[in-house]
Structures are given as structure tokens and as C-alpha cells.
């Protein structure tokens, strides 16, 4: 997974939205990303 804004690959977990979806943030620019788990 790569940040859409700055291109780095370091993320921290923020919170879980549902059983299959989480929100993580890039550690460099703090851009939120939705992560869907399979």
C-alpha cells in the first residue's frame, strides 16, 4: 500500500469502521486511507 499523496509506505492504524474496513493514516503527511480487508 502506498500513500496517494506523498508516495510513502508507512502507515499507522487509526480506527476500524466496520468488520471489513479500516482507516489508516500515512505517518508522513497524515492523509487518511480506507483499507478493505478480504
Biopython code that builds the backbone (N, CA, C, O; Angstrom):
import numpy as np
from Bio.PDB.StructureBuilder import StructureBuilder

atoms = [
    (1, "UNK", "N", (0.838, -1.192, 0.000)),
    (1, "UNK", "CA", (0.000, 0.000, 0.000)),
    (1, "UNK", "C", (0.880, 1.252, 0.000)),
    (1, "UNK", "O", (1.838, 1.359, 0.766)),
    (2, "UNK", "N", (0.536, 2.181, -0.865)),
    (2, "UNK", "CA", (1.320, 3.407, -0.996)),
    (2, "UNK", "C", (0.414, 4.623, -0.812)),
    (2, "UNK", "O", (-0.719, 4.642, -1.291)),
    (3, "UNK", "N", (0.920, 5.620, -0.124)),
    (3, "UNK", "CA", (0.135, 6.841, 0.082)),
    (3, "UNK", "C", (-0.147, 7.522, -1.249)),
    (3, "UNK", "O", (0.759, 7.696, -2.064)),
    (4, "UNK", "N", (-1.402, 7.909, -1.472)),
    (4, "UNK", "CA", (-1.778, 8.564, -2.724)),
    (4, "UNK", "C", (-1.207, 9.977, -2.818)),
    (4, "UNK", "O", (-1.061, 10.525, -3.911)),
    (5, "UNK", "N", (-0.888, 10.557, -1.669)),
    (5, "UNK", "CA", (-0.455, 11.956, -1.669)),
    (5, "UNK", "C", (1.064, 12.087, -1.743)),
    (5, "UNK", "O", (1.583, 12.795, -2.605)),
    (6, "UNK", "N", (1.786, 11.402, -0.836)),
    (6, "UNK", "CA", (3.238, 11.605, -0.796)),
    (6, "UNK", "C", (4.033, 10.387, -1.269)),
    (6, "UNK", "O", (5.245, 10.479, -1.464)),
    (7, "UNK", "N", (3.357, 9.242, -1.455)),
    (7, "UNK", "CA", (4.026, 8.089, -2.044)),
    (7, "UNK", "C", (4.794, 7.190, -1.084)),
    (7, "UNK", "O", (5.416, 6.221, -1.520)),
    (8, "UNK", "N", (4.764, 7.489, 0.213)),
    (8, "UNK", "CA", (5.491, 6.640, 1.150)),
    (8, "UNK", "C", (4.658, 5.419, 1.518)),
    (8, "UNK", "O", (3.483, 5.332, 1.162)),
    (9, "UNK", "N", (5.264, 4.480, 2.228)),
    (9, "UNK", "CA", (4.565, 3.244, 2.559)),
    (9, "UNK", "C", (4.451, 3.024, 4.064)),
    (9, "UNK", "O", (4.264, 1.893, 4.511)),
    (10, "UNK", "N", (4.563, 4.086, 4.843)),
    (10, "UNK", "CA", (4.457, 3.961, 6.293)),
    (10, "UNK", "C", (3.072, 4.410, 6.741)),
    (10, "UNK", "O", (2.662, 5.542, 6.487)),
    (11, "UNK", "N", (2.361, 3.513, 7.407)),
    (11, "UNK", "CA", (1.012, 3.832, 7.845)),
    (11, "UNK", "C", (0.809, 3.458, 9.300)),
    (11, "UNK", "O", (1.423, 2.521, 9.809)),
    (12, "UNK", "N", (-0.067, 4.211, 9.964)),
    (12, "UNK", "CA", (-0.490, 3.853, 11.305)),
    (12, "UNK", "C", (-1.999, 3.651, 11.280)),
    (12, "UNK", "O", (-2.713, 4.365, 10.576)),
    (13, "UNK", "N", (-2.483, 2.683, 12.045)),
    (13, "UNK", "CA", (-3.909, 2.427, 12.100)),
    (13, "UNK", "C", (-4.608, 3.482, 12.932)),
    (13, "UNK", "O", (-4.125, 3.852, 14.002)),
    (14, "UNK", "N", (-5.728, 3.965, 12.456)),
    (14, "UNK", "CA", (-6.492, 4.954, 13.206)),
    (14, "UNK", "C", (-7.659, 4.291, 13.926)),
    (14, "UNK", "O", (-7.699, 4.268, 15.156)),
    (15, "UNK", "N", (-8.590, 3.760, 13.179)),
    (15, "UNK", "CA", (-9.712, 3.080, 13.799)),
    (15, "UNK", "C", (-10.385, 2.167, 12.800)),
    (15, "UNK", "O", (-10.194, 2.283, 11.589)),
    (16, "UNK", "N", (-11.186, 1.246, 13.340)),
    (16, "UNK", "CA", (-11.905, 0.322, 12.482)),
    (16, "UNK", "C", (-13.298, 0.870, 12.231)),
    (16, "UNK", "O", (-13.988, 1.277, 13.166)),
    (17, "UNK", "N", (-13.707, 0.880, 10.986)),
    (17, "UNK", "CA", (-15.024, 1.406, 10.634)),
    (17, "UNK", "C", (-16.065, 0.295, 10.700)),
    (17, "UNK", "O", (-17.093, 0.436, 11.363)),
    (18, "UNK", "N", (-15.793, -0.806, 10.011)),
    (18, "UNK", "CA", (-16.673, -1.969, 10.050)),
    (18, "UNK", "C", (-15.799, -3.196, 10.192)),
    (18, "UNK", "O", (-14.591, -3.078, 10.399)),
    (19, "UNK", "N", (-16.393, -4.370, 10.083)),
    (19, "UNK", "CA", (-15.627, -5.610, 10.175)),
    (19, "UNK", "C", (-14.636, -5.750, 9.033)),
    (19, "UNK", "O", (-13.603, -6.404, 9.178)),
    (20, "UNK", "N", (-14.951, -5.132, 7.891)),
    (20, "UNK", "CA", (-14.110, -5.327, 6.713)),
    (20, "UNK", "C", (-13.347, -4.074, 6.301)),
    (20, "UNK", "O", (-12.515, -4.130, 5.395)),
    (21, "UNK", "N", (-13.617, -2.947, 6.951)),
    (21, "UNK", "CA", (-12.982, -1.701, 6.512)),
    (21, "UNK", "C", (-12.322, -0.981, 7.685)),
    (21, "UNK", "O", (-12.910, -0.851, 8.758)),
    (22, "UNK", "N", (-11.112, -0.523, 7.469)),
    (22, "UNK", "CA", (-10.390, 0.240, 8.484)),
    (22, "UNK", "C", (-9.884, 1.541, 7.882)),
    (22, "UNK", "O", (-9.800, 1.681, 6.662)),
    (23, "UNK", "N", (-9.549, 2.489, 8.746)),
    (23, "UNK", "CA", (-8.944, 3.730, 8.286)),
    (23, "UNK", "C", (-7.528, 3.791, 8.839)),
    (23, "UNK", "O", (-7.308, 3.624, 10.039)),
    (24, "UNK", "N", (-6.575, 4.031, 7.951)),
    (24, "UNK", "CA", (-5.190, 4.205, 8.362)),
    (24, "UNK", "C", (-4.723, 5.571, 7.888)),
    (24, "UNK", "O", (-5.311, 6.155, 6.978)),
    (25, "UNK", "N", (-3.658, 6.080, 8.510)),
    (25, "UNK", "CA", (-3.118, 7.373, 8.102)),
    (25, "UNK", "C", (-1.652, 7.226, 7.767)),
    (25, "UNK", "O", (-0.924, 6.477, 8.417)),
    (26, "UNK", "N", (-1.222, 7.954, 6.738)),
    (26, "UNK", "CA", (0.185, 7.988, 6.381)),
    (26, "UNK", "C", (0.961, 8.685, 7.493)),
    (26, "UNK", "O", (0.535, 9.733, 7.980)),
    (27, "UNK", "N", (2.090, 8.117, 7.897)),
    (27, "UNK", "CA", (2.838, 8.716, 9.001)),
    (27, "UNK", "C", (3.552, 9.993, 8.589)),
    (27, "UNK", "O", (3.909, 10.800, 9.447)),
    (28, "UNK", "N", (3.769, 10.194, 7.292)),
    (28, "UNK", "CA", (4.477, 11.392, 6.839)),
    (28, "UNK", "C", (3.541, 12.587, 6.665)),
    (28, "UNK", "O", (3.794, 13.659, 7.216)),
    (29, "UNK", "N", (2.461, 12.407, 5.903)),
    (29, "UNK", "CA", (1.583, 13.549, 5.629)),
    (29, "UNK", "C", (0.222, 13.422, 6.312)),
    (29, "UNK", "O", (-0.618, 14.315, 6.195)),
    (30, "UNK", "N", (0.002, 12.316, 7.025)),
    (30, "UNK", "CA", (-1.228, 12.076, 7.786)),
    (30, "UNK", "C", (-2.495, 12.028, 6.931)),
    (30, "UNK", "O", (-3.585, 12.332, 7.415)),
    (31, "UNK", "N", (-2.352, 11.650, 5.670)),
    (31, "UNK", "CA", (-3.512, 11.510, 4.804)),
    (31, "UNK", "C", (-4.261, 10.224, 5.156)),
    (31, "UNK", "O", (-3.649, 9.157, 5.196)),
    (32, "UNK", "N", (-5.563, 10.300, 5.409)),
    (32, "UNK", "CA", (-6.318, 9.088, 5.727)),
    (32, "UNK", "C", (-6.576, 8.239, 4.491)),
    (32, "UNK", "O", (-6.797, 8.760, 3.398)),
    (33, "UNK", "N", (-6.545, 6.917, 4.681)),
    (33, "UNK", "CA", (-6.826, 5.976, 3.604)),
    (33, "UNK", "C", (-7.760, 4.907, 4.135)),
    (33, "UNK", "O", (-7.618, 4.460, 5.273)),
    (34, "UNK", "N", (-8.710, 4.500, 3.317)),
    (34, "UNK", "CA", (-9.570, 3.385, 3.680)),
    (34, "UNK", "C", (-8.924, 2.090, 3.238)),
    (34, "UNK", "O", (-8.426, 1.982, 2.118)),
    (35, "UNK", "N", (-8.934, 1.107, 4.125)),
    (35, "UNK", "CA", (-8.366, -0.196, 3.806)),
    (35, "UNK", "C", (-9.475, -1.225, 3.897)),
    (35, "UNK", "O", (-10.137, -1.341, 4.928)),
    (36, "UNK", "N", (-9.681, -1.975, 2.821)),
    (36, "UNK", "CA", (-10.674, -3.039, 2.845)),
    (36, "UNK", "C", (-9.975, -4.365, 3.014)),
    (36, "UNK", "O", (-9.065, -4.709, 2.259)),
    (37, "UNK", "N", (-10.416, -5.115, 4.026)),
    (37, "UNK", "CA", (-9.809, -6.416, 4.273)),
    (37, "UNK", "C", (-10.600, -7.488, 3.561)),
    (37, "UNK", "O", (-11.817, -7.383, 3.411)),
    (38, "UNK", "N", (-9.895, -8.531, 3.118)),
    (38, "UNK", "CA", (-10.570, -9.598, 2.394)),
    (38, "UNK", "C", (-10.987, -10.700, 3.331)),
    (38, "UNK", "O", (-11.574, -11.690, 2.897)),
]
sb = StructureBuilder()
sb.init_structure("model")
sb.init_model(0)
sb.init_chain("A")
sb.init_seg("    ")
for serial, (resi, resn, name, xyz) in enumerate(atoms, 1):
    if name == "N":
        sb.init_residue(resn, " ", resi, " ")
    sb.init_atom(name, np.array(xyz, "f"), 0.0, 1.0, " ", f" {name:<3s}", serial, name[0])
structure = sb.get_structure()
